[in-house]
C-alpha cells in the first residue's frame, strides 16, 4: 500500500522538472494521476490533458471531466509556473501579465475549482508549489518573487476558509532545485558557472536540490499522514535559508 493508494490526483505543470517528478512519485504511491501541462506528459500511468491554467473556463471544464471520469478529486498539486529573469525596471506590462496569469491566476483558478469539488465530497488536499523566493528575493526576478509571495498568502487563506469543508491546503517552498528554470536563472547571470558553484557552496547539505526531493514532500503533504498539516509553507532548501550571511 502506497501513501496515496486509491486517491485521485490532479497535478499541473508536469512536462518536466518538479511537476514531472511529483507525477512519477504519485503514481508510485498508488494514486490515479491526471496531468495538465502545455507540453505532453509521457509518464507511464498518467493521464494527460492540455489545459491552460490561466483560463478559468478551461480549468472548470477540466475538473468537471475528472469528476465525470473518476467521481472525485482528492488531491491537487499546483505546480505550473513560469519564470522571468528581469528587474522591475526592465519588466514590461506584458511580462507582468504573463507571470501573474500563470503563477497567481492559474493557482487561484485551479484551487477554486478544486475547493468547490472537494467541499461537497468530504474534502481533500491542495499542495501549492511556492518558492523561497517569496520571502528571500532572487536578484533580477522581481515579478516572479512577487507571484510566489501571492501563492503563499493564498495558501493560508484557503486553509483558513475551507478547513471546515475538510480541505487542507499547504505550500512547498523549494530553494534552488536543478531544473530548466534554475538553469535559465543561472544563465542570466554574468558568470553562470561561478554563480552555480557559489550557490552550491551556500547549501549546508553540500548540494542543490533534485526534483525528487520536492516530490517526496508533496507526497507526504497530500497523504492522510499529514492530516493535521494545513495552512503552512514547508521550506525545502538544503538548509540554505537557515544560515546567516556569514558562513564557514
N, C-alpha and C positions, 0 to 999 in steps of 0.2 A: 504494500500500500504506500503510495507516494503522498506527499504533503497535500496535493491538490486533486486527488482521485475523485472523480465524478463531478468536478467543478467545470463550469463553462466560463472561459476567459476571453475577453477582448483585449488585444494589445495593438497599439498604434505605433507607426514608425518602425516597422520590422524588417526593412530591406537590408539593414546592415547594423554593425556596431552593437550598442546596448540592447536595442529592440530585438534584434535577431537572437542575441544570447538569451534574453528573457523568454522568448518564444520557445527556443530549444529546451530550456530548463523546465518550463511549464509542461511541455509535452512529456519530458522525462519524469515529472512528478505526478503524471496521470490526468492532467487537465485536457479538456477539449478546447482547442485554441483556434480562435478566429483572428486573423491578422489583417490590419489595414495599413497600407503604405502606398506611396506614389509609384514605386517600382515593385515588380512581382516578387513575392516571397516564395522560395522554393524549399522550405524546410519540411522534411517528411512529417506527415501527421498534422500539418497546419493548413487550415482553410484560409485562402487569401481573397481579399476584395479591395479594389482601388477606390478608396474613399478620401475625399478632401475634407480634413477635419475642420477647416475654416468655414465650410459650407454647412450651416445648421440643418438645412433640409436634407442634405446627403447623409449627415450623421444620424438624424432621426430615422430616415429610411433604413440605414444600415443596422441600427439597433433593432428596429422592427423586424428586419429579416432574421436576425439572430433569435429573437423571441419566437418567430414563426417556425424556425427550424429546430431549435433546441429547447424551447419552452421557458427559458430564463437566461439571465446573465448574472453570474455570481461574482465575477472579478473583472475589473477594468484597470489596465495599465496605460496611462497617458505618457507615452514616450516620444511621440512625433515632435520634432523641433527643428528649427533652423538657426544658424549662427551667422553673425555679421561682424567682420573684423574692421570696425570703424569707430572713431571717437564721435562724440555728439556733434562736434563742429563739422565733421565730414558726412554725417548721416543725412540722407535726403528724406523727404516725406514718403517716397516710395519704399525706401529701405525700412523705415519705421513701420509702415503698414505691413510689409512682408513678415517681419519678425513677430510683431504683435498678433497678426492674424493667425499664424501657426502656433506660436508658443503660448499665447494667452487665450485668444478667442477659441482656438482649437481645443485646448484643455477644458475651457468653460463649456463648449458645445457638447463634448463627449461626456463630461462629468454630469451635466444637466440631464442628458438623455439617460445616462446610467442610473442616476438617483431616481428618476421617475419610474424606471423599470424595476429597480430593486426595492423601492419603498413599499410597493404593494405586494411583494413576493418574499417577504421575510428578511430582506436586507442583502448586504454584500460588502465587498471590499474594493476600494479605489486606491490605487497607488499612482501618484503623480511623480514624474521624474523632474526634479528641480535641479539645483546646482549649488555648489559652494560659492559660485559667482553671484548668488543672490545676496550674500552678506559680506563677501570679500571680493571687491570688483577686480575683474581681469582687465588689464590695460587694453585699450583700443576696442572694447566690445560693449559700449555704453548701453545700447538698446537691448542687447542680449542679457546683460546684467539686470536691467530693469524688468525684463519679461520674466526672469526666473524669480525675482522678488515677488511678483504678482502671483506666480504659481504657488509659492509657499503660503502666501496670505490666503489665497482661495482654498487651499487645502484645509487650513484651520477653520475657515467659515463653513465648509461643507461638513466637517466633523461635528461642529457645534450645532448646526441647524438640523442635521439629519441622523444624529446618533439615536434619537427616539424612533427612527424608522428602521433601525438595525443596520444602518450604513456606516461603515468605518472608512475613514479617509486619512491617509498618511502620504508623506512625500519622502523621496530619497534625494539627497544632495550629494551627487558624486563630485569628487575633486577631478584631478587630471586622470582621465581614462584613455587608453590608447585606442582611439577610433579615428575615422577620417576627419571628424570635426576638430579633434585635437591636433591632427597633422596640419590642418588648414590654419589654425591659430599660430602654431609654431612657424609655419612658412611665411606668415605675415610679419614676422619679427626680423630685425636687422641681421641677426646671427642665429638662424634656426637651429643649427646643431648645438651651438653654445647654450641657447635658451633651453633646449631639451635636456642637456646634461645638467644644467643648473637646477631645473625643475625636479629632475630625478633625485638629486642630492638633497632637496628640501624634504623628502619623504623619509620619516624615521624607519619605515619598513624596508627602505632601500630600493624601491621600485615605484613606478606609476601603476595605475590600476588597469585591470583587464575587464572587458565587458562581463565575463563570468562572475567577477566579484559582485557586481551590481545585481546580476540575475539571482544569485543566492539570497541576497537580502530581499529582493522583490518577492521571491517565492515564499519566504517566511512571512512577510507582511500580508500577503494575500491569503495565507492559510489560517485555519482555525487555531493554530498555536499562538497567533498574535491577536486573539480575541479581545484583549484589554488594551491594545495599542491603537490609538486614534488621535488625530489632531496634532501629530508630531512630525518633525522633519529629522530624518535619520542621516547623519553625515557619514559618508564612506570615502575616505580620502587618504588612507595610509598614515594618518597622524599629521598631515601637513599643516592643518589649521590649529593644531593643539599647541604648537610651539610659539615662542616669542620671535621677534625679528632677529635676535641674537641667538645663534645656534652653533653647535660644535662643528 
